[in-house]
Amino acid sequence: MREHWIVADVMTTHVLTVDEETPFKEIVQHLADWRVSAVPVIDTHRRVLGVVSETDLLCKEQFQVAWKSRKRARRSSRKVHAKATGTKARELMTAPAITVHPEASLPAAARRMADHDVTRLIVVDDEGKLTGIVSRSDLIRVFLASDEELQRRVTRRIVRYALWDDPFTIHVEAHGGVVTLSGELELRSLVETTVRLTRTIDGVVDVVDNLRYAVDDTLLPPFHAAMS
């Protein structure tokens, strides 16, 4: 069983698409009918060429307002001007599209969204072919795991697999996604490792550390010093 969710686990696979020749008004109609804010532009092999968003389409209205207010058209960038005067997807789209691989981790996808200030990512395979789309709301689905499932995840990964300890020496409790760890471990370093690893488990909102330890091994001299 995989320890962490990946983009393929949460992405939408039934995706609205258009080709390079799709007209402006048809794109607007598609967005309205599907209630989405952007659409990937693909070629005949389903390779992603770009994406047309509501922002791209609004360039036309912004350009018209600029003309009405007697502002010089040259104040707009060439890119905005091209989109404003475009009539087909190939002229309107932003390219290249911001994409992510289906096997990318959810944190990696979230960072990519933040880095590029977008609310969605086009999911493509190794050949650049469309496999889905993932949004911010998809990424936070990991936090919908029940408290019971969260307890099982923590117990399975941290207690049994990571620490090789008796699972009954640590009590795991989850409430509202917040995991509370209690019990006693032999070393302080194991307590710190347990808390740190618990925070990395998908669906964990926060960790309350009520663990105790018998020996503070962080105060012991280095091994080589003890042997000298």
N, C-alpha and C positions, 0 to 999 in steps of 0.2 A: 504494500500500500504506500502511495506517495505521501511524503511528509507535508509538502506545501502545495497549495493550489497554484495553478498556472493560468495564463490568459485563456487557453483553450477550454478551461473548466467553466468560465463565466461569460465568454464572448457570445454575441448573437451571430448565428450562422446564416439566417435568412435575411439577406441584405439587399436593399434597393440599390440598383446601379443604373448608370447611363453610359452611353458611348460618346465618342468625341463629337459626333454630329448632332446630338440631342439639342433641340432649340431651347432658347431661354424660357419661354412661357411653359413649355412642357416640363422643364426642370422645376419651375415654381409650382406647377400643379402636382407633381410627384411629391414634393416636400410637404405640401398641404395635405394631400391624401394620406400619406404615410405618417404624418405628424413627426417628422424628423427635421433636423436643422442642417443636414449636410448629406451629400451623396457621392460615393466614389465614382470616378470615371475609369472605365476599363476598356481594354482592347479585345479583339476577338479571341484571344487566348486567356482572358480573365486576368491579365497583368494590370496592375493598378498604375494609371498614368498620372492621376492627380485627384483632387477632390473639389467639388463645388459646394460652398457653404452659403448660408444666408448672408454672411458678411460680404462674400464675393458678389452676390446678386445686388446687394444694397449699394455697391459702387455706382451703379447706373443712376439710382435716385440721388445719391450725393453729388454726382457730376451735374445732374440736371439742376439741382439747387444752386450749385456754384454758378452756372450760366445765368440763372434767373436773377441772382444777386449781383450780376455784372462782374464777377470775379474772373480773372483771366484763366483760361483753361490750362495754360502752361504751368500754373501753380501746382497742379496735380502731377503726381509722378507718372512716368510712362506706363508703369504697371497698372495703376488705378485707371488711367485713361483707356488702356487696352480692355480692361474688364468692363468699364462703363460703356464702351462702344461695341462690346462683343455681343454676339447673338447666338453662339453655340458653345457647348460645353468646353471644347478645346481652347476657346478664347476667354472663358470665364473662370476656369479652374485654377486652383493654386497647386503648383507642382514644384518639386515632388511632394507627394503626400507624406504626412508624418505617420510612420508605420511602426508596427511591433510584431515580433515573431510569436506564433501561438504557444511556444514552449517557454516564453519569458515569464518570470515570476511576477506576481501582482505588485510588489513594491517597485520592481524595475519599470513596470508599465506606468505606475503612478508618478515615478520620478520623471519619466519621459513626457508625460502630460504636463507636469509642472514646468519642466525645462522649456517646453515649446508653447506654454500658455494655451493649451487646447483642452477641450472637454471630452474628446473622443480620439481613438487611435484606429487606423485601418490595420487589420491583421492580415499579414501576407506570409506565404511559405518561403522556402529557400529560393524559389524561382520568381518571387515577386508577384505570385498569383493570389488573388483575393480568397481568404478563407473565412473572414468574418469582420466584425467591428466590436470594439469594446469601449464602454463609456465609464465615466466616474461612478455612476450608480451601479454598474456591473462590478467594479472593483470592491465596493464596500459590502457586497453580498456575503463576503467571507465572514462578516461579523453577525450574520444571521444564524450561525450555529447555535444550537440549544446549549444550555449550561451543562446538561448531562453529556452531550457530545464533547464539549470542551474539557470536561473532567477526564473523559476517556483518552482524549488526545494527549493531555499533559501526563497522565499516568503512564500511558504506553510509551511515549517518547522520552520523557525526562527521567522518570523513576526506573523503568525497566531497561530501556535501551541505552540511555546516556550515562546513568550512574551505576548500573549493575547492582542496584541496592534492593533490599527487601521492600516491596511497595508498601508494606504496612508500617514502615518507619516514617513515612511521609503521608500526611493527609492532604488531599487536594479537594478544594471546594470552589465552585464557580457560581457567581450570582451576577446577572446582568453583564456577563462577559468579563467581569473582574475575578481573577483567580487568586484565592488565598492558599498559601502553602504553610503548613504547620507540621511540627514533629522535630526530630533531632537527627543530625548527621554527625559523623565523626569529626570532619574537618571544616573549618570556616571557609576554606577555598571551595569546597563542594557546595556549600550554601550559596556562595556568590555565583557559581557556575549554574546551579539549579535555577536561580532567579533569572539570570541572564538568558538562559535557553528558553525558559517559559515565556519570556516576553517575545521571542521570535516565532512562537507557534501561531498559525493562522487563526484569527478570531479572538485572540486575547486582547482585551481593551486595556487592562492594567494588571499589575501583580502586587498583592499584599504579602510582604515577607514576615511571617511569624516563625520562621525556622530557628532552631537553636543548634549549637555545635559544642562538641566535647573538647576539642583542641583547636586553639588558634594557631594554625600552621603558618599564618602570614608573619608571625613574629619569630619563627624559627630561623636559625642561620642557614645560609645556602648550603647545599649538600657538599660542595667541594670544600667549604670552610670547615664543616663538621668532620670531614675525613682527614683534614690536614693535621 
